Amino acid sequence: MAYDNIIYEKQDNIAVITFNRPEAMNALNIKTRAEFTEAARDVENDDTIKVLILTGSGKSFVAGSDIKEFHATTSFMAHNIVRLGSIVEKLSKPVIAAVNGFCLGGGCEIAMACDLIIASEKAKFGQPEINLGIIPGGGGTQRLQRLIGPCRAKELIFTGDIIRAEEADRIGLVNRVVPMDELMDAAKEVAAKIAAKSSAALKLAKQAINKGMQTSLQDGLDYEYEMYALALSLEDKEEGVSAFLEKRKPNFVGR
């Protein structure tokens, strides 16, 4: 499939999807959502891809939804809008957000659905929907409080304030902040480290962590043990144990 609003690349078991509407600050319109959904589906189905990196072109990661489409958006249509954060969260493979610039509204919601967030020093985060007389609709009221706590989440959502990368790092919204010219190298370095692990074990670990975010501690512990038991049956478990005992690097096969 040819893409107009994203760039989709694959190299060395790592895929990179770049939001590419710099003239519109990479705002999410219907076409961008459709293209991203198609590319994400390919990532899920391509067994050679171990890790996905998301980033943006120009000065933005994603500056939110395309406000030009808002006047025509009805309540009925809103129920059918593709929520990209949910697609990201449900991917069986680790996803890293390499946030280069403005990461607002729907963009912040996509980043929060990723497994790791690496931000450039120029990145800015926020949920400014309240300034339009609406509220976040792609996970902002739910994921943000789980990441930074309800009080800080309410402050950002109620005020619509935009914070710099350093503040996002301080409150635990991002994993690390790096110079802009080192952003993609840092993201790819982490991606390569993750890609060297067992993709089957990574899938189980991601499922267990995400499940635990949505349930009680005891239910989460029970689910973790189920995933642990499945991991014990993996070929990769046998290879990992053998490699450790033989003092060599494991050769994981993803099953």
C-alpha positions as CSV (number, residue, x, y, z in Angstrom):
1,M,0.0,0.0,0.0
2,A,1.2,3.5,-0.9
3,Y,1.1,6.0,2.0
4,D,0.6,9.8,1.8
5,N,0.4,10.8,5.5
6,I,2.9,8.3,7.1
7,I,6.3,6.9,6.2
8,Y,6.6,3.1,6.9
9,E,10.1,1.6,7.0
10,K,11.6,-1.7,8.0
11,Q,15.2,-2.4,8.9
12,D,17.0,-5.1,11.0
13,N,13.8,-6.4,12.7
14,I,12.7,-2.9,13.6
15,A,9.9,-1.0,11.9
16,V,9.5,2.8,12.0
17,I,6.2,4.6,11.3
18,T,6.7,8.3,10.9
19,F,3.6,10.6,11.0
20,N,4.2,12.8,8.0
21,R,1.9,15.8,7.6
22,P,4.4,18.4,8.7
23,E,2.4,21.2,7.1
24,A,-0.4,20.3,9.6
25,M,1.8,19.5,12.6
26,N,1.1,15.8,11.8
27,A,-2.5,16.3,13.0
28,L,-4.6,13.1,12.8
29,N,-7.2,13.2,10.0
30,I,-9.3,10.3,8.7
31,K,-6.7,9.3,6.1
32,T,-3.8,9.3,8.5
33,R,-5.8,7.1,10.9
34,A,-6.6,4.6,8.0
35,E,-3.0,4.5,6.8
36,F,-1.6,4.0,10.3
37,T,-4.1,1.2,11.0
38,E,-3.0,-0.6,7.8
39,A,0.7,-0.2,8.6
40,A,0.1,-1.4,12.2
41,R,-1.7,-4.5,10.8
42,D,1.4,-5.2,8.7
43,V,3.7,-4.9,11.7
44,E,1.5,-7.4,13.7
45,N,1.5,-9.9,10.8
46,D,5.2,-9.6,9.8
47,D,7.1,-12.1,12.0
48,T,10.5,-10.5,11.0
49,I,9.5,-7.3,12.9
50,K,10.3,-7.4,16.6
51,V,9.9,-3.8,17.7
52,L,8.0,-0.8,16.3
53,I,9.1,2.8,16.7
54,L,6.7,5.7,16.2
55,T,7.9,9.3,15.5
56,G,6.9,12.4,13.6
57,S,8.3,14.6,10.8
58,G,9.0,18.3,11.2
59,K,8.3,20.0,14.6
60,S,5.7,17.6,15.8
61,F,5.2,14.0,16.9
62,V,1.4,14.4,16.5
63,A,-0.2,17.7,17.5
64,G,-3.6,16.1,18.1
65,S,-6.7,15.4,15.9
66,D,-7.3,17.6,12.8
67,I,-9.5,20.3,14.1
68,K,-10.7,21.1,10.6
69,E,-12.7,17.9,10.7
70,F,-14.4,18.7,14.0
71,H,-17.3,20.7,12.7
72,A,-18.4,17.7,10.6
73,T,-17.9,15.2,13.4
74,T,-21.1,14.0,15.1
75,S,-21.6,12.0,18.2
76,F,-22.4,9.0,16.0
77,M,-19.2,9.5,13.9
78,A,-17.1,9.8,17.1
79,H,-18.1,6.3,18.1
80,N,-16.6,5.0,14.8
81,I,-13.3,7.0,14.9
82,V,-10.3,4.7,14.9
83,R,-8.6,5.1,18.3
84,L,-4.9,4.7,17.4
85,G,-3.9,4.3,21.0
86,S,-5.9,1.1,21.4
87,I,-4.3,-0.3,18.2
88,V,-0.9,0.5,19.6
89,E,-1.6,-1.0,23.0
90,K,-3.0,-4.2,21.5
91,L,0.0,-4.9,19.3
92,S,1.8,-8.0,20.5
93,K,5.2,-6.4,19.9
94,P,6.9,-3.6,21.9
95,V,6.3,-0.1,20.7
96,I,8.6,2.8,21.4
97,A,7.5,6.4,20.9
98,A,10.4,8.7,19.8
99,V,8.8,12.0,20.5
100,N,10.5,14.7,18.6
101,G,8.3,17.8,19.2
102,F,4.7,18.6,19.9
103,C,2.8,15.6,21.4
104,L,-0.6,16.9,22.2
105,G,-4.2,15.6,22.5
106,G,-4.5,12.5,20.3
107,G,-0.7,12.5,19.8
108,C,-0.1,12.3,23.6
109,E,-2.7,9.5,23.8
110,I,-0.8,7.5,21.1
111,A,2.5,8.0,23.0
112,M,1.0,7.0,26.3
113,A,-0.3,3.7,24.7
114,C,3.3,2.9,23.7
115,D,5.4,0.7,25.9
116,L,8.3,3.2,26.2
117,I,8.5,7.0,25.5
118,I,11.8,8.5,24.6
119,A,11.5,12.3,24.2
120,S,13.8,14.9,22.6
121,E,14.6,17.9,24.7
122,K,12.3,19.9,22.4
123,A,9.3,17.7,23.0
124,K,6.2,19.1,24.6
125,F,3.2,17.2,26.0
126,G,-0.3,18.0,26.9
127,Q,-4.1,17.3,26.7
128,P,-5.4,20.7,25.6
129,E,-8.9,19.4,24.5
130,I,-10.6,21.4,27.3
131,N,-9.6,24.6,25.4
132,L,-11.9,23.5,22.6
133,G,-14.8,22.8,25.0
134,I,-14.3,19.0,24.8
135,I,-12.4,16.3,26.7
136,P,-9.8,13.7,25.6
137,G,-11.4,10.9,23.7
138,G,-8.5,8.5,22.8
139,G,-7.5,7.4,26.3
140,G,-6.3,10.6,27.8
141,T,-8.5,10.5,30.9
142,Q,-7.6,6.9,31.5
143,R,-3.9,6.3,30.6
144,L,-2.6,9.6,31.9
145,Q,-3.8,9.0,35.4
146,R,-2.4,5.5,35.4
147,L,1.0,6.9,34.4
148,I,1.3,10.0,36.5
149,G,-1.4,9.7,39.1
150,P,-5.0,11.2,39.2
151,C,-4.1,14.5,40.7
152,R,-1.5,15.5,38.1
153,A,-3.6,14.0,35.3
154,K,-6.6,16.2,36.4
155,E,-4.3,19.3,36.5
156,L,-3.1,18.8,32.9
157,I,-6.6,17.8,31.6
158,F,-8.5,20.5,33.5
159,T,-6.1,23.4,32.6
160,G,-5.1,22.2,29.1
161,D,-1.5,23.2,30.0
162,I,1.4,22.0,27.9
163,I,4.6,20.8,29.6
164,R,8.1,20.5,28.4
165,A,10.1,17.3,28.1
166,E,12.0,17.9,31.4
167,E,8.7,18.2,33.3
168,A,7.3,15.1,31.6
169,D,10.4,13.2,32.7
170,R,10.1,14.5,36.3
171,I,6.5,13.4,36.7
172,G,7.1,10.0,35.1
173,L,5.4,10.5,31.8
174,V,8.5,9.6,29.7
175,N,11.3,7.1,30.1
176,R,14.1,9.5,29.3
177,V,15.0,12.8,27.6
178,V,17.8,13.1,25.0
179,P,19.2,15.8,22.7
180,M,17.1,16.1,19.5
181,D,20.0,15.0,17.3
182,E,20.3,11.8,19.3
183,L,16.6,10.9,19.5
184,M,16.3,8.3,16.8
185,D,19.7,6.7,17.6
186,A,18.6,6.4,21.2
187,A,15.2,4.8,20.2
188,K,16.9,2.4,17.8
189,E,19.5,1.4,20.4
190,V,16.7,0.5,22.8
191,A,14.7,-1.2,20.1
192,A,17.7,-3.3,19.0
193,K,18.3,-4.4,22.6
194,I,14.7,-5.5,22.9
195,A,14.6,-7.1,19.5
196,A,17.4,-9.4,20.6
197,K,15.1,-11.0,23.2
198,S,12.5,-13.7,22.7
199,S,9.6,-12.2,20.8
200,A,7.4,-14.9,22.4
201,A,8.4,-13.9,25.9
202,L,8.1,-10.2,25.1
203,K,4.5,-10.8,23.9
204,L,3.6,-12.6,27.2
205,A,5.3,-9.9,29.3
206,K,3.4,-7.2,27.5
207,Q,0.1,-9.0,27.9
208,A,0.7,-9.5,31.6
209,I,1.7,-5.8,32.2
210,N,-1.3,-4.5,30.3
211,K,-3.7,-6.8,32.0
212,G,-2.4,-5.7,35.4
213,M,-3.1,-2.1,34.5
214,Q,-6.8,-3.0,34.1
215,T,-7.5,-5.3,37.0
216,S,-6.9,-5.9,40.7
217,L,-3.5,-6.9,42.1
218,Q,-4.7,-10.4,42.8
219,D,-6.2,-10.9,39.4
220,G,-3.1,-9.5,37.8
221,L,-0.9,-11.8,39.8
222,D,-3.0,-14.8,38.7
223,Y,-2.8,-13.7,35.1
224,E,1.0,-13.2,35.4
225,Y,1.4,-16.8,36.6
226,E,-0.6,-18.0,33.7
227,M,1.8,-16.2,31.3
228,Y,4.8,-17.5,33.3
229,A,3.5,-21.0,32.9
230,L,3.2,-20.5,29.2
231,A,6.7,-19.1,29.0
232,L,8.0,-22.3,30.6
233,S,6.7,-24.3,27.6
234,L,8.5,-22.1,25.0
235,E,11.3,-23.4,22.9
236,D,13.0,-20.0,23.7
237,K,13.0,-21.0,27.4
238,E,15.1,-24.1,26.6
239,E,17.4,-22.0,24.4
240,G,17.7,-19.3,27.0
241,V,18.6,-21.7,29.8
242,S,21.0,-23.6,27.6
243,A,22.8,-20.4,26.4
244,F,23.1,-19.2,30.0
245,L,24.7,-22.5,31.2
246,E,26.9,-22.6,28.1
247,K,28.0,-19.0,28.5
248,R,26.9,-17.9,25.0
249,K,24.3,-15.6,23.4
250,P,20.9,-17.2,23.0
251,N,19.5,-17.7,19.5
252,F,15.8,-17.1,20.1
253,V,13.3,-18.3,17.5
254,G,10.1,-16.6,18.8
255,R,8.2,-19.7,20.0
